[in-house]
Amino acid sequence: MPAMIPVNATDEELLRRMPSEPEALEVLYQRWGGRWAGLIRAAGVSTQDVADVLQSILVEVWQHAARFDRRRGSCESWLFQIARFRTIDFLRRQKPQSLAWSEDVVVTMPIDNSGDVRPWVDEAMARLSERERRVIQLMYYGGFTQKEIAAMWNVPHGTVKSWASRALEKLRRHLSEERRP
């Protein structure tokens, strides 16, 4: 009979337990599955394909748990790198037309409870074009690099750099207008 996984087990401990205790993967999924699903949807994966990408993430985590090395970074970073790479791999296998701006993708931004900055950011983001808003969301809330976004959308890296630069300039302008008395 396998040992019971402690509720307060760290992610690193769960990775160490995986070879002998399959329940460790389930606990890890319960902790991270929702965040991974958000990342996957933010990247433009259709809702019906999210489960497939999640499964590929779990398989890789299971197969390579022993490779985690804390000297190279945190467990959280390692897990999210796997999620990012599996998401990118999935998108690369799709036809380029399926990478267009999808209406069913919802990117949630972290809530800032520290003050009244959030309404200004929301209003400034709403003034951006759909493409500009998606680039900013993927970069800053999804954690994707401009190169990864370019690969996902099958466009040149320089194009994404230009979109991001224009979007950031518009945000700066909108936010500075909002702060004027």
PyMOL commands that set and color helices and strands:
alter all, ss='L'
color gray80, all
select helices_A, chain A and resi 11-17+23-42+47-67+70-72+75-93+96-99+117-126+130-141+146-153+157-179
alter helices_A, ss='H'
color red, helices_A
deselect
rebuild
show_as cartoon
